[in-house]
Amino acid sequence: MDLSSRPKEKLEQNKLQKRLRRLTGQAIADFNMIEEGDKIMVCLSGGKDSYTMLEILRNLQASAPIDFSIIAVNLDQKQPGFPEHILPAYLEELGVDFHILERDTYSIVKDIVPEGKTTCGLCSRLRRGSLYGFAEEIGATKIALGHHRDDILETMFLNMFFGGKLKSMPPKLLSDDGKHVVIRPLAYCKEKDIETFATMKGYPIIPCNLCGSQDNLQRQVIKDMLQKWDKDYPGRTDSMFTALQNVVPSHLADTELFDFKGLKQTASAFDRLNIISL
């Protein structure tokens, strides 16, 4: 979108970009996401989140006190009608180093998952495996994903409601095999800000034909719930995200996380209790 002749819109875009940059920089600092000499593999899906992540990381790279490199990687999953020309053209125009990784995970998912069933679980596992393998191949030290604050909250409720676990997406994660560090630089950014920014920038968005068109996904139900809460009770989702950063294990009920069985009344407390009772 050309904002050169629209000063008000240009001002709003600059303010929004500064906010996204500040929040991204804060998340990177809080979790030590990027270090000197890192080679960051930025996973670019063609959606609003990954476009925004690439933009903000490149912006931070230009002024960061440390040296790190960025390489954009798109996983072409061979979805029917996927516009293969869009991302290469966009990245070449930017002058960003990139790779297009071709893996026909689409056919695998369609063969295994029955019609009408959710494809996201298997698709994400295949996608993750492909990206992890390629990161090792190119010597990437960090893998950057475009998940934002809303994704993190949605995942927490998905695990609570449907998985019986109190867990979410961490802003920084070590893979199970210990070989890869996954970072989510947009962890503090709100989806509505990213969506507005992407619209202002006019990114060439590529829809996901595999899972993006599925109806009644559990995640969409959770997303709708959180959006309604955010509208009806301003500040509620902010408070919930803050809660993820203020966990008190002794006030939950996980016996492996806190030694409830070993809790004993101290002698001094017992003496005070006796004095009070007298």
C-alpha positions as CSV (number, residue, x, y, z in Angstrom):
1,M,0.0,0.0,0.0
2,D,1.5,3.4,-1.0
3,L,1.1,5.7,1.9
4,S,3.4,8.5,0.6
5,S,0.5,10.8,-0.2
6,R,-1.5,9.8,3.0
7,P,0.4,11.3,5.9
8,K,-2.1,10.2,8.6
9,E,-2.0,6.6,7.5
10,K,1.8,6.7,7.2
11,L,2.0,8.0,10.8
12,E,-0.2,5.2,12.0
13,Q,1.9,2.6,10.2
14,N,5.1,4.0,11.8
15,K,3.6,4.0,15.3
16,L,2.4,0.4,14.8
17,Q,5.8,-0.7,13.4
18,K,7.6,0.9,16.4
19,R,5.3,-0.9,18.8
20,L,5.8,-4.3,17.1
21,R,9.6,-3.6,17.0
22,R,9.6,-2.7,20.7
23,L,7.7,-5.7,21.8
24,T,9.7,-8.1,19.6
25,G,13.0,-6.6,20.9
26,Q,11.7,-7.0,24.5
27,A,10.8,-10.7,23.9
28,I,14.2,-11.3,22.3
29,A,16.0,-9.7,25.3
30,D,13.8,-11.4,27.9
31,F,14.4,-14.9,26.6
32,N,17.9,-14.4,25.0
33,M,16.5,-15.5,21.7
34,I,19.3,-14.2,19.5
35,E,23.0,-14.2,20.2
36,E,26.2,-13.0,18.6
37,G,26.9,-14.9,15.3
38,D,23.5,-16.6,15.2
39,K,22.2,-17.8,11.8
40,I,18.4,-17.4,12.1
41,M,16.2,-19.5,9.8
42,V,13.0,-17.5,9.5
43,C,10.2,-19.8,8.5
44,L,8.1,-17.9,6.0
45,S,4.7,-19.4,5.3
46,G,3.2,-16.6,3.2
47,G,0.9,-15.5,6.0
48,K,0.6,-12.2,7.8
49,D,2.6,-13.4,10.9
50,S,5.7,-14.7,9.2
51,Y,5.8,-11.6,6.8
52,T,5.7,-9.3,9.8
53,M,8.3,-11.4,11.7
54,L,10.7,-11.2,8.8
55,E,10.2,-7.4,8.5
56,I,10.7,-6.7,12.2
57,L,13.7,-9.0,12.5
58,R,15.4,-7.3,9.5
59,N,14.6,-4.0,11.0
60,L,16.2,-5.0,14.3
61,Q,19.2,-6.6,12.5
62,A,20.1,-3.2,11.0
63,S,20.5,-1.6,14.5
64,A,21.3,-4.5,16.8
65,P,24.5,-4.3,18.9
66,I,25.3,-7.9,17.9
67,D,25.9,-9.5,14.5
68,F,23.5,-12.2,13.3
69,S,22.3,-13.4,9.9
70,I,18.9,-14.1,8.5
71,I,17.8,-16.7,5.9
72,A,14.2,-17.1,4.9
73,V,12.9,-20.6,4.3
74,N,9.5,-21.5,2.8
75,L,8.2,-25.0,2.9
76,D,6.3,-25.7,-0.3
77,Q,4.0,-28.5,0.7
78,K,2.7,-29.0,-2.8
79,Q,-0.8,-27.9,-2.0
80,P,-3.0,-27.7,-5.2
81,G,-2.9,-24.2,-6.7
82,F,-0.1,-23.0,-4.5
83,P,1.3,-19.8,-6.2
84,E,5.0,-20.8,-6.2
85,H,6.2,-17.6,-7.8
86,I,5.0,-15.2,-5.1
87,L,7.5,-15.7,-2.3
88,P,10.6,-16.0,-4.5
89,A,9.6,-12.7,-6.3
90,Y,8.9,-11.0,-3.0
91,L,12.2,-12.1,-1.3
92,E,14.3,-11.3,-4.4
93,E,12.9,-7.8,-4.4
94,L,13.8,-7.4,-0.7
95,G,17.3,-8.8,-1.3
96,V,16.8,-11.5,1.4
97,D,18.7,-14.8,1.2
98,F,16.1,-17.6,1.0
99,H,15.4,-21.2,0.2
100,I,12.3,-22.9,-1.1
101,L,12.1,-26.3,0.4
102,E,9.9,-28.7,-1.6
103,R,8.2,-31.5,0.3
104,D,4.9,-33.1,-0.7
105,T,3.4,-33.3,2.8
106,Y,0.0,-32.4,1.3
107,S,-0.4,-35.8,-0.4
108,I,0.7,-37.6,2.8
109,V,-1.8,-35.8,4.9
110,K,-4.7,-36.3,2.5
111,D,-3.9,-40.0,2.2
112,I,-3.7,-40.6,6.0
113,V,-6.3,-38.3,7.5
114,P,-10.0,-39.2,6.7
115,E,-12.1,-36.7,4.9
116,G,-13.6,-34.2,7.2
117,K,-11.1,-34.8,10.0
118,T,-8.7,-32.1,11.2
119,T,-5.4,-32.2,9.3
120,C,-3.5,-29.7,11.5
121,G,-1.8,-32.3,13.9
122,L,-0.2,-34.5,11.2
123,C,0.5,-31.5,8.9
124,S,2.4,-29.6,11.7
125,R,4.5,-32.7,12.6
126,L,5.5,-33.3,9.0
127,R,6.3,-29.6,8.5
128,R,8.3,-29.5,11.8
129,G,10.3,-32.5,10.8
130,S,11.1,-31.1,7.4
131,L,12.1,-27.7,8.8
132,Y,14.3,-29.2,11.6
133,G,16.1,-31.3,9.1
134,F,16.7,-28.4,6.7
135,A,17.9,-26.2,9.6
136,E,20.6,-28.7,10.4
137,E,21.5,-29.0,6.7
138,I,22.2,-25.2,6.3
139,G,23.7,-24.8,9.8
140,A,21.0,-22.6,11.3
141,T,21.5,-22.0,15.0
142,K,17.9,-20.8,15.6
143,I,14.6,-21.5,14.0
144,A,12.2,-18.5,14.1
145,L,8.5,-19.1,13.9
146,G,5.8,-16.4,13.6
147,H,3.5,-17.4,16.5
148,H,2.2,-14.4,18.4
149,R,0.7,-13.7,21.8
150,D,-2.8,-14.9,20.8
151,D,-1.4,-18.2,19.5
152,I,0.2,-18.7,22.9
153,L,-3.0,-18.1,24.8
154,E,-5.1,-20.2,22.4
155,T,-2.7,-23.1,22.8
156,M,-2.9,-22.8,26.6
157,F,-6.7,-23.1,26.5
158,L,-6.6,-25.9,23.9
159,N,-4.4,-27.9,26.2
160,M,-6.6,-27.2,29.2
161,F,-9.9,-27.9,27.5
162,F,-8.9,-30.8,25.3
163,G,-5.6,-32.1,26.6
164,G,-5.8,-32.0,30.3
165,K,-2.5,-30.1,30.6
166,L,-1.5,-26.7,31.8
167,K,1.0,-25.8,29.1
168,S,1.3,-23.5,26.1
169,M,3.8,-22.5,23.4
170,P,7.0,-21.2,25.0
171,P,8.7,-18.2,23.4
172,K,11.9,-20.2,23.3
173,L,12.1,-24.0,23.0
174,L,14.7,-26.7,22.8
175,S,13.7,-29.5,20.5
176,D,13.2,-33.0,22.0
177,D,16.5,-34.2,20.5
178,G,18.4,-31.2,21.8
179,K,19.6,-30.2,18.3
180,H,17.4,-27.1,17.6
181,V,16.5,-23.9,19.4
182,V,13.1,-22.6,18.3
183,I,12.3,-19.0,18.9
184,R,9.0,-17.0,18.7
185,P,10.1,-13.3,18.4
186,L,6.4,-12.1,18.1
187,A,5.5,-13.7,21.5
188,Y,4.5,-10.4,23.0
189,C,2.7,-9.0,19.9
190,K,-1.1,-9.0,19.5
191,E,-2.6,-10.6,16.4
192,K,-4.8,-7.6,15.7
193,D,-1.7,-5.4,15.5
194,I,0.0,-7.8,13.2
195,E,-3.1,-8.0,11.0
196,T,-3.4,-4.3,10.8
197,F,0.3,-3.9,10.0
198,A,0.2,-6.6,7.3
199,T,-2.8,-4.8,5.7
200,M,-0.9,-1.5,5.7
201,K,2.2,-3.1,4.2
202,G,0.2,-4.9,1.5
203,Y,1.9,-8.2,1.9
204,P,1.2,-10.8,-0.8
205,I,-0.7,-13.2,1.5
206,I,-0.9,-16.8,0.5
207,P,-3.8,-18.7,2.0
208,C,-3.4,-22.3,3.3
209,N,-5.7,-24.5,1.3
210,L,-4.9,-27.6,3.4
211,C,-6.1,-26.5,6.8
212,G,-7.0,-22.9,6.6
213,S,-10.4,-23.6,5.1
214,Q,-11.5,-26.2,7.6
215,D,-14.6,-25.4,9.6
216,N,-15.2,-25.9,13.4
217,L,-11.5,-26.4,14.3
218,Q,-11.0,-26.5,18.0
219,R,-8.5,-23.6,17.7
220,Q,-11.0,-21.4,15.9
221,V,-13.5,-22.0,18.7
222,I,-10.9,-20.9,21.3
223,K,-9.9,-17.9,19.1
224,D,-13.6,-16.8,18.9
225,M,-13.9,-17.2,22.7
226,L,-10.8,-15.1,23.4
227,Q,-11.8,-12.4,20.9
228,K,-15.2,-12.1,22.6
229,W,-13.6,-11.8,26.0
230,D,-11.2,-9.1,24.7
231,K,-14.2,-7.2,23.3
232,D,-16.5,-7.6,26.3
233,Y,-13.8,-7.4,29.0
234,P,-10.9,-5.2,27.8
235,G,-7.7,-6.1,29.5
236,R,-8.7,-9.7,30.3
237,T,-6.4,-11.3,27.7
238,D,-3.6,-9.0,28.7
239,S,-4.0,-10.3,32.3
240,M,-4.1,-13.9,31.2
241,F,-0.8,-13.5,29.2
242,T,0.8,-11.9,32.2
243,A,-0.3,-14.9,34.3
244,L,1.8,-17.1,32.1
245,Q,4.8,-15.2,33.3
246,N,3.8,-15.4,37.0
247,V,3.4,-19.1,37.8
248,V,3.2,-20.2,41.4
249,P,3.8,-24.0,41.5
250,S,2.9,-24.2,45.2
251,H,-0.6,-23.0,44.5
252,L,-1.4,-25.5,41.7
253,A,-1.8,-29.2,42.1
254,D,1.1,-30.9,40.3
255,T,2.8,-33.3,42.8
256,E,5.8,-33.6,40.4
257,L,6.3,-29.9,40.2
258,F,6.0,-29.1,43.9
259,D,6.6,-31.3,47.0
260,F,3.2,-31.2,48.6
261,K,3.8,-34.4,50.5
262,G,7.0,-33.0,52.1
263,L,5.3,-29.9,53.5
264,K,5.7,-29.7,57.2
265,Q,4.9,-27.1,59.8
266,T,8.0,-25.5,61.1
267,A,8.9,-25.6,64.8
268,S,8.8,-21.8,65.2
269,A,5.4,-21.6,63.5
270,F,4.1,-24.4,65.8
271,D,5.4,-22.5,68.9
272,R,3.7,-19.3,67.7
273,L,0.5,-21.2,67.2
274,N,0.6,-22.6,70.7
275,I,1.2,-19.1,72.2
276,I,-1.7,-17.7,70.3
277,S,-4.0,-20.5,71.4
278,L,-3.0,-19.9,75.1
